[in-house]
Amino acid sequence: MFLGSPTRRSDLPASAQACVSGVGATHTHPSWRNFAGIPLQPVPPDRYEITFTDVPVHTRASFRINDQNSCDENPTGAVTRNVLVNDVRLVQNATTPGNGDEPGFAFSIASNGTISQ
């Protein structure tokens, strides 16, 4: 889950417009799917969600989320906070491939769904 508004911010500076266009729909890039872009499902008014059933168990997994509303904080729209996996808030603790190294998140999941960072 990404806690972020599905509505595009109206206060983004003009300098962020190339990023906004490049990001498109808010999406994630998971390592276990070779960092392919996968759209997140907007859940108005305040979050996005996605469910994965193929995350490798007891293996470090990483991912990145790109969101238009983060384009004034990161030139690629990479999100660095407000991300949860199985109700566990993650800290930005990894880099992921993209336009160079981009900030991301890493975690491990146990077979019972317990998350560790």
DSSP file (Angstrom, degrees, kcal/mol; ACC not computed):
  #  RESIDUE AA STRUCTURE BP1 BP2  ACC     N-H-->O    O-->H-N    N-H-->O    O-->H-N    TCO  KAPPA ALPHA  PHI   PSI    X-CA   Y-CA   Z-CA
    1    1 A M              0   0    0      0, 0.0    83,-2.9     0, 0.0     2,-0.5   0.000 360.0 360.0 360.0 136.5    0.0    0.0    0.0
    2    2 A F  B     -AB  48  83A   0     46,-2.2    46,-2.4    81,-0.2     2,-1.4  -0.978 360.0-144.1-115.2 120.0    1.2    3.5   -0.8
    3    3 A L        +     0   0    0     79,-3.1     2,-0.3    -2,-0.5    44,-0.3  -0.682  56.2 116.3 -86.0  92.0   -0.4    6.2    1.2
    4    4 A G  S    S-     0   0    0     -2,-1.4    -2,-0.1    42,-0.2    78,-0.0  -0.983  70.5 -93.3-156.6 148.0   -0.6    9.0   -1.3
    5    5 A S        -     0   0    0     -2,-0.3    41,-0.2    41,-0.2    64,-0.2  -0.440  19.2-149.3 -68.9 130.2   -3.4   10.9   -3.0
    6    6 A P  S    S+     0   0    0      0, 0.0     2,-0.5     0, 0.0    -1,-0.1   0.597  78.5  89.8 -71.5  -9.5   -4.6    9.5   -6.4
    7    7 A T  S    S-     0   0    0     38,-0.3    -2,-0.1     1,-0.0     2,-0.1  -0.765  89.0-114.8 -89.8 129.4   -5.4   13.0   -7.4
    8    8 A R        -     0   0    0     -2,-0.5     2,-0.1     1,-0.1    -1,-0.0  -0.392  33.5-112.1 -64.2 135.2   -2.6   14.9   -9.1
    9    9 A R        -     0   0    0      1,-0.1     3,-0.5    -4,-0.1    -1,-0.1  -0.415  16.1-152.5 -66.5 140.7   -1.4   17.8   -7.0
   10   10 A S  S    S+     0   0    0      1,-0.2    -1,-0.1    -2,-0.1    -2,-0.1   0.546  88.5  65.2 -89.3  -8.7   -2.1   21.2   -8.5
   11   11 A D        +     0   0    0      2,-0.0    -1,-0.2     0, 0.0    -2,-0.0   0.260  66.1 128.2-100.9  12.3    0.9   22.9   -6.8
   12   12 A L        -     0   0    0     -3,-0.5     5,-0.0     1,-0.1    57,-0.0  -0.481  63.6-114.1 -67.3 135.9    3.7   20.9   -8.6
   13   13 A P    >   -     0   0    0      0, 0.0     3,-2.1     0, 0.0     4,-0.3  -0.271  19.9-112.1 -69.9 158.6    6.2   23.3  -10.1
   14   14 A A  G >  S+     0   0    0      1,-0.3     3,-1.6     2,-0.2     4,-0.3   0.820 116.3  66.9 -57.6 -31.3    6.7   23.7  -13.9
   15   15 A S  G 3  S+     0   0    0      1,-0.3    -1,-0.3     2,-0.1     4,-0.3   0.659  96.1  56.5 -66.4 -14.3   10.1   22.1  -13.4
   16   16 A A  G <> S+     0   0    0     -3,-2.1     4,-2.5     1,-0.2    -1,-0.3   0.484  79.3  93.3 -92.7  -4.1    8.4   18.8  -12.4
   17   17 A Q  H <> S+     0   0    0     -3,-1.6     4,-2.4    -4,-0.3     5,-0.2   0.852  81.3  53.0 -65.0 -36.4    6.3   18.5  -15.6
   18   18 A A  H  > S+     0   0    0     -4,-0.3     4,-2.1    -3,-0.2    -1,-0.2   0.911 111.9  47.5 -63.7 -39.9    8.8   16.3  -17.5
   19   19 A C  H  > S+     0   0    0     -4,-0.3     4,-2.7     2,-0.2     5,-0.2   0.935 109.6  52.8 -63.4 -46.8    8.9   13.9  -14.5
   20   20 A V  H  X S+     0   0    0     -4,-2.5     4,-1.9     1,-0.2    -2,-0.2   0.919 111.7  46.1 -55.7 -46.0    5.1   13.9  -14.3
   21   21 A S  H  < S+     0   0    0     -4,-2.4    -1,-0.2     1,-0.2    -2,-0.2   0.887 113.5  49.6 -64.6 -39.1    4.8   13.0  -18.0
   22   22 A G  H  < S+     0   0    0     -4,-2.1    -2,-0.2    -5,-0.2    -1,-0.2   0.848 110.0  50.0 -69.6 -34.8    7.5   10.3  -17.6
   23   23 A V  H  < S+     0   0    0     -4,-2.7    -2,-0.2     1,-0.2    -1,-0.2   0.924  78.5 171.2 -71.1 -44.3    5.9    8.7  -14.6
   24   24 A G     <  +     0   0    0     -4,-1.9    44,-0.4    -5,-0.2    -1,-0.2  -0.473  58.2  11.5  66.0-139.7    2.4    8.4  -16.0
   25   25 A A  S    S-     0   0    0     -2,-0.1    41,-0.1     1,-0.1     2,-0.1  -0.395  98.1 -92.6 -68.8 145.3    0.1    6.3  -13.8
   26   26 A T        +     0   0    0     14,-0.1    14,-2.4   -20,-0.1     2,-0.3  -0.381  64.4 162.2 -59.3 130.8    1.4    5.5  -10.3
   27   27 A H  E     -DE  39  66B   0     39,-1.9    39,-2.6    12,-0.3     2,-0.3  -0.918  32.5-128.4-149.9 168.6    3.2    2.2  -10.6
   28   28 A T  E     -DE  38  65B   0     10,-2.7    10,-2.5    -2,-0.3    37,-0.2  -0.867   4.3-151.1-123.3 158.4    5.7   -0.2   -8.9
   29   29 A H  E     - E   0  64B   0     35,-2.4    35,-0.8    -2,-0.3     2,-0.3  -0.844  21.4-164.5-128.2  91.3    8.8   -2.0  -10.1
   30   30 A P  E > > - E   0  63B   0      0, 0.0     5,-2.5     0, 0.0     3,-1.4  -0.594  20.1-139.5 -85.2 139.5    9.3   -5.3   -8.1
   31   31 A S  G > 5S+     0   0    0     31,-3.4     3,-1.8    -2,-0.3    32,-0.1   0.861 100.9  61.8 -61.8 -37.6   12.6   -7.1   -8.2
   32   32 A W  G 3 5S+     0   0    0     30,-0.3    -1,-0.3     1,-0.3    31,-0.1   0.526 106.6  47.4 -72.7  -3.2   10.9  -10.6   -8.4
   33   33 A R  G X 5S-     0   0    0     -3,-1.4     3,-1.7     3,-0.1    -1,-0.3  -0.111 126.4 -98.7-122.5  33.6    9.4   -9.5  -11.7
   34   34 A N  T < 5S-     0   0    0     -3,-1.8    -3,-0.2     1,-0.3    -2,-0.1   0.790  70.5 -69.6  55.6  32.7   12.7   -8.1  -13.1
   35   35 A F  T 3 <S+     0   0    0     -5,-2.5    -1,-0.3     1,-0.2    -4,-0.2   0.718  82.8 166.0  60.1  25.8   11.6   -4.6  -12.2
   36   36 A A    <   -     0   0    0     -3,-1.7     2,-0.3    -6,-0.5    -1,-0.2  -0.425  44.0-104.0 -64.9 146.0    8.9   -4.4  -14.8
   37   37 A G        -     0   0    0     -8,-0.2    -8,-0.2    -2,-0.1    -1,-0.1  -0.598  41.3-178.5 -76.3 130.0    6.4   -1.5  -14.3
   38   38 A I  E     -D   28   0B   0    -10,-2.5   -10,-2.7    -2,-0.3    -3,-0.0  -0.991  26.5-120.0-132.2 123.0    3.1   -2.6  -12.8
   39   39 A P  E     -D   27   0B   0      0, 0.0     2,-0.3     0, 0.0   -12,-0.3  -0.283  22.3-133.8 -63.0 143.6    0.2   -0.1  -12.2
   40   40 A L        -     0   0    0    -14,-2.4    10,-0.2    10,-0.1   -14,-0.1  -0.687  22.5-113.2 -91.3 152.6   -1.0    0.4   -8.7
   41   41 A Q  E     -C   49   0A   0      8,-2.9     8,-2.4    -2,-0.3     2,-0.2  -0.770  28.8-131.0 -87.9 118.3   -4.8    0.4   -8.0
   42   42 A P  E     -C   48   0A   0      0, 0.0     6,-0.3     0, 0.0   -37,-0.1  -0.490  20.0-171.3 -69.2 137.6   -6.0    3.9   -6.8
   43   43 A V  E >>  -C   47   0A   0      4,-3.3     4,-1.1    -2,-0.2     3,-0.9  -0.789  37.3-109.8-127.7  85.3   -8.2    3.7   -3.7
   44   44 A P  T 34 S+     0   0    0      0, 0.0   -39,-0.1     0, 0.0     4,-0.0  -0.215  84.3  21.1 -58.7 147.5   -9.5    7.3   -3.3
   45   45 A P  T 34 S+     0   0    0      0, 0.0   -38,-0.3     0, 0.0     0, 0.0  -0.997 131.2   1.9 -99.6  -1.5   -9.1    9.5   -1.5
   46   46 A D  T <4 S+     0   0    0     -3,-0.9     2,-0.3   -41,-0.2   -42,-0.2   0.274 105.0  33.4-139.1  16.5   -5.8    8.7    0.1
   47   47 A R  E  <  - C   0  43A   0     -4,-1.1    -4,-3.3   -44,-0.3     2,-0.3  -0.994  47.7-135.0-163.4 169.7   -3.9    5.5   -1.2
   48   48 A Y  E     -AC   2  42A   0    -46,-2.4   -46,-2.2    -2,-0.3     2,-0.3  -0.939  25.7-168.1-125.6 151.4   -2.9    3.0   -3.8
   49   49 A E  E     + C   0  41A   0     -8,-2.4    -8,-2.9    -2,-0.3     2,-0.3  -0.955  12.8 175.6-138.8 158.5   -2.9   -0.7   -3.4
   50   50 A I        -     0   0    0     -2,-0.3     2,-0.5   -10,-0.2   -10,-0.1  -0.948  17.5-145.7-156.1 146.6   -1.6   -3.9   -5.1
   51   51 A T        -     0   0    0     -2,-0.3     2,-0.4   -50,-0.0    -2,-0.0  -0.970  12.7-170.5-117.8 129.1   -1.7   -7.5   -4.1
   52   52 A F        +     0   0    0     -2,-0.5     3,-0.1     1,-0.1    -2,-0.0  -0.960  14.9 178.2-116.4 136.0    1.1   -9.9   -5.1
   53   53 A T  S    S+     0   0    0     -2,-0.4    -1,-0.1     1,-0.1    -2,-0.0   0.300  77.4  63.7-111.8   5.2    0.9  -13.7   -4.6
   54   54 A D        +     0   0    0      2,-0.1    -1,-0.1     3,-0.0     3,-0.0   0.163  61.2 133.0-119.1  18.3    4.3  -14.4   -6.1
   55   55 A V        -     0   0    0     -3,-0.1     2,-0.1     1,-0.1     6,-0.0  -0.553  65.1-110.6 -69.6 128.8    6.8  -12.7   -3.7
   56   56 A P    >   -     0   0    0      0, 0.0     3,-0.7     0, 0.0    53,-0.5  -0.380  32.4-123.5 -63.4 135.6    9.6  -15.2   -2.9
   57   57 A V  B 3  S+h  109   0C   0      1,-0.2    53,-0.2    51,-0.1     3,-0.1  -0.572  86.1   4.9 -82.8 141.7    9.4  -16.3    0.7
   58   58 A H  T 3  S+     0   0    0     51,-2.9     2,-0.4    -2,-0.2    -1,-0.2   0.801 106.3 111.3  56.7  33.7   12.5  -15.9    3.0
   59   59 A T  S <  S-     0   0    0     -3,-0.7    50,-0.4    50,-0.3     2,-0.4  -0.996  78.3-105.9-135.3 138.7   14.3  -13.9    0.3
   60   60 A R        -     0   0    0     -2,-0.4     2,-0.3    48,-0.1    48,-0.2  -0.512  43.8-175.6 -65.4 123.8   15.2  -10.3    0.2
   61   61 A A  E     - F   0 107B   0     46,-3.1    46,-2.4    -2,-0.4     2,-0.3  -0.906   3.7-169.0-118.7 148.7   12.8   -8.6   -2.3
   62   62 A S  E     + F   0 106B   0     -2,-0.3   -31,-3.4    44,-0.2   -30,-0.3  -0.932   8.4 169.5-135.9 162.1   12.9   -5.0   -3.3
   63   63 A F  E     -EF  30 105B   0     42,-2.1    42,-2.8    -2,-0.3     2,-0.3  -0.980  19.4-141.3-161.5 165.1   10.7   -2.6   -5.3
   64   64 A R  E     -E   29   0B   0    -35,-0.8   -35,-2.4    -2,-0.3     2,-0.4  -0.970   8.5-151.2-131.0 148.3   10.2    1.0   -6.2
   65   65 A I  E     -E   28   0B   0     -2,-0.3    14,-3.0    14,-0.3     2,-0.5  -0.985   8.1-161.2-117.6 132.8    7.1    3.1   -6.5
   66   66 A N  E     +EG  27  78B   0    -39,-2.6   -39,-1.9    -2,-0.4     2,-0.4  -0.962  14.3 174.7-113.8 130.7    6.9    6.0   -8.9
   67   67 A D    >   -     0   0    0     10,-2.8     3,-1.9    -2,-0.5     4,-0.1  -1.000  35.4-135.1-139.3 134.1    4.2    8.6   -8.4
   68   68 A Q  G >  S+     0   0    0    -44,-0.4     3,-1.9    -2,-0.4     4,-0.2   0.855 105.0  62.1 -55.2 -38.0    3.6   11.9  -10.2
   69   69 A N  G 3  S+     0   0    0      1,-0.3     3,-0.3   -64,-0.2    -1,-0.3   0.580  98.4  57.6 -70.0  -7.7    3.0   13.7   -6.9
   70   70 A S  G X> S+     0   0    0     -3,-1.9     4,-2.0     7,-0.2     3,-1.6   0.343  74.4 102.1 -99.3   5.2    6.5   12.9   -5.8
   71   71 A C  T <4 S+     0   0    0     -3,-1.9    -1,-0.2     1,-0.3    -2,-0.1   0.691  77.7  54.4 -67.0 -18.3    8.1   14.6   -8.8
   72   72 A D  T 34 S+     0   0    0     -3,-0.3    -1,-0.3    -4,-0.2    -2,-0.1   0.585 113.9  42.1 -88.2  -9.1    9.1   17.7   -6.7
   73   73 A E  T <4 S+     0   0    0     -3,-1.6    -2,-0.2     1,-0.4    -1,-0.1   0.695 127.8  21.6-103.0 -27.5   10.9   15.5   -4.2
   74   74 A N  S >< S-     0   0    0     -4,-2.0     3,-1.8     1,-0.0    -1,-0.4  -0.993  72.8-132.1-143.1 132.6   12.7   13.2   -6.6
   75   75 A P  T 3  S+     0   0    0      0, 0.0    -4,-0.1     0, 0.0    -1,-0.0   0.598 110.2  42.2 -66.5  -8.9   13.4   13.9  -10.3
   76   76 A T  T 3  S-     0   0    0     -6,-0.1    -5,-0.1     2,-0.1     3,-0.1   0.366 114.5-111.9-111.9   1.4   12.0   10.4  -11.3
   77   77 A G    <   +     0   0    0     -3,-1.8   -10,-2.8    -7,-0.4    -7,-0.2   0.615  57.6 164.8  77.4  12.1    9.0   10.5   -9.0
   78   78 A A  B     -G   66   0B   0    -12,-0.2    -1,-0.3    -8,-0.1     2,-0.2  -0.452  34.7-128.9 -65.9 132.2   10.4    7.7   -6.9
   79   79 A V        -     0   0    0    -14,-3.0   -14,-0.3    -2,-0.2    -1,-0.1  -0.588  25.7-178.7 -83.0 140.9    8.6    7.5   -3.5
   80   80 A T        +     0   0    0     -2,-0.2    12,-0.6     1,-0.1     2,-0.3   0.352  62.2  21.0-122.4   4.3   10.6    7.5   -0.3
   81   81 A R  S    S+     0   0    0     10,-0.1    -1,-0.1     1,-0.1     3,-0.1  -0.966  89.0  55.9-159.8 172.5    8.0    7.2    2.4
   82   82 A N        +     0   0    0     -2,-0.3   -79,-3.1     1,-0.2     2,-0.4   0.849  69.9 136.9  65.8  38.5    4.4    6.1    3.2
   83   83 A V  B     -B    2   0A   0      7,-0.5     7,-2.9   -81,-0.2     2,-0.4  -0.962  29.3-175.7-118.5 132.6    4.8    2.6    1.9
   84   84 A L  E     -J   89   0D   0    -83,-2.9     2,-0.4    -2,-0.4     5,-0.2  -0.965  14.2-164.5-127.9 144.0    3.4   -0.5    3.8
   85   85 A V  E >  S-J   88   0D   0      3,-2.3     3,-1.9    -2,-0.4    30,-0.1  -0.994  85.7 -14.6-124.8 122.9    3.6   -4.2    3.1
   86   86 A N  T 3  S-     0   0    0     -2,-0.4    29,-0.2     1,-0.3    -1,-0.1   0.896 130.6 -54.3  48.8  45.4    1.2   -6.3    5.1
   87   87 A D  T 3  S+     0   0    0      1,-0.2     2,-0.6    -3,-0.0    -1,-0.3   0.562 111.6 123.9  67.8  12.0    0.5   -3.3    7.3
   88   88 A V  E <   -J   85   0D   0     -3,-1.9    -3,-2.3    28,-0.0     2,-0.4  -0.914  61.7-131.6-102.8 121.6    4.2   -2.9    8.1
   89   89 A R  E     -J   84   0D   0     -2,-0.6    -5,-0.3    -5,-0.2     2,-0.2  -0.579  24.7-149.0 -73.5 126.8    5.5    0.6    7.3
   90   90 A L        -     0   0    0     -7,-2.9    -7,-0.5    -2,-0.4     2,-0.3  -0.624   1.9-138.8 -94.7 154.3    8.8    0.3    5.3
   91   91 A V        -     0   0    0     -2,-0.2     2,-0.7    15,-0.2    15,-0.5  -0.850  36.3 -96.9-106.1 149.5   11.7    2.7    5.4
   92   92 A Q        +     0   0    0    -12,-0.6    13,-0.2    -2,-0.3   -12,-0.1  -0.543  65.9 146.0 -66.5 111.4   13.5    3.6    2.2
   93   93 A N        +     0   0    0     11,-1.0     2,-0.3    -2,-0.7    12,-0.2   0.128  46.2  50.7-141.0  19.4   16.4    1.2    2.4
   94   94 A A  E     -K  104   0E   0     10,-1.5    10,-2.9   -31,-0.1     2,-0.4  -0.972  62.7-131.2-152.1 162.8   17.4    0.1   -1.1
   95   95 A T  E     -K  103   0E   0     -2,-0.3     6,-0.1     8,-0.2   -31,-0.0  -0.934  23.4-164.1-116.2 149.4   18.2    1.3   -4.5
   96   96 A T  E     -K  102   0E   0      6,-3.1     6,-3.1    -2,-0.4     2,-0.2  -0.920  27.6 -97.7-130.0 153.5   16.6    0.0   -7.6
   97   97 A P  E    S+K  101   0E   0      0, 0.0     2,-0.2     0, 0.0     4,-0.2  -0.477  70.5 104.9 -72.9 143.0   17.5    0.2  -11.3
   98   98 A G  S    S-     0   0    0      2,-1.4     2,-1.7    -2,-0.2     3,-0.1  -0.628  89.7  -3.8-172.3-124.6   15.7    2.8  -13.3
   99   99 A N  S    S-     0   0    0     -2,-0.2     2,-0.2   -23,-0.0   -23,-0.0  -0.626 135.3 -46.1 -84.7  76.7   17.0    6.2  -14.6
  100  100 A G  S    S-     0   0    0     -2,-1.7    -2,-1.4     2,-0.1     2,-0.5  -0.542 116.8 -22.4  83.2-163.0   20.2    5.4  -12.7
  101  101 A D  E    S-K   97   0E   0     -2,-0.2    -6,-0.0    -4,-0.2    -2,-0.0  -0.698  72.9-168.3 -80.3 128.8   19.8    4.1   -9.2
  102  102 A E  E     -K   96   0E   0     -6,-3.1    -6,-3.1    -2,-0.5    -2,-0.1  -0.897  28.0 -97.3-118.3 148.7   16.5    5.1   -7.7
  103  103 A P  E     +K   95   0E   0      0, 0.0   -38,-0.3     0, 0.0    -8,-0.2  -0.318  55.2 152.3 -64.6 143.7   15.4    4.9   -4.1
  104  104 A G  E     -K   94   0E   0    -10,-2.9   -10,-1.5   -40,-0.1   -11,-1.0  -0.796  37.4 -98.8-152.3-165.3   13.3    1.9   -3.2
  105  105 A F  E     -F   63   0B   0    -42,-2.8   -42,-2.1    -2,-0.2     2,-0.3  -0.935  22.0-162.2-130.4 147.4   12.3   -0.5   -0.4
  106  106 A A  E     +F   62   0B   0    -15,-0.5     2,-0.3    -2,-0.3   -44,-0.2  -0.974  19.3 150.6-131.6 148.4   13.5   -4.0    0.6
  107  107 A F  E     -F   61   0B   0    -46,-2.4   -46,-3.1    -2,-0.3     2,-0.4  -0.963  32.4-131.8-160.5 170.3   11.9   -6.6    2.8
  108  108 A S  E     - I   0 116C   0      8,-2.6     8,-2.4    -2,-0.3     2,-0.4  -0.991  17.7-151.3-131.3 143.3   11.6  -10.3    3.4
  109  109 A I  E     -hI  57 115C   0    -53,-0.5   -51,-2.9   -50,-0.4   -50,-0.3  -0.952   7.1-143.7-118.5 134.3    8.3  -12.1    3.9
  110  110 A A    >   -     0   0    0      4,-2.6     3,-2.3    -2,-0.4   -51,-0.0  -0.447  35.3-101.5 -85.7 166.2    7.9  -15.3    5.9
  111  111 A S  T 3  S+     0   0    0      1,-0.3    -1,-0.1    -2,-0.1   -54,-0.0   0.736 124.6  55.0 -62.2 -21.6    5.5  -18.1    4.9
  112  112 A N  T 3  S-     0   0    0      2,-0.1    -1,-0.3     0, 0.0    -3,-0.0   0.391 124.3-103.0 -90.9   3.7    3.0  -16.8    7.5
  113  113 A G    <   +     0   0    0     -3,-2.3     2,-0.2     1,-0.3    -2,-0.1   0.411  69.8 150.1  92.9  -1.1    3.1  -13.2    6.0
  114  114 A T        -     0   0    0     -5,-0.1    -4,-2.6     1,-0.1     2,-0.4  -0.460  35.7-144.2 -67.9 134.5    5.3  -11.7    8.6
  115  115 A I  E     -I  109   0C   0     -6,-0.2     2,-0.3    -2,-0.2    -6,-0.2  -0.828  19.2-180.0-104.8 136.3    7.5   -8.9    7.2
  116  116 A S  E      I  108   0C   0     -8,-2.4    -8,-2.6    -2,-0.4   -28,-0.0  -0.964 360.0 360.0-129.8 152.8   11.0   -8.0    8.2
  117  117 A Q              0   0    0     -2,-0.3   -11,-0.1   -10,-0.2    -1,-0.1   0.382 360.0 360.0-110.5 360.0   13.3   -5.3    6.8
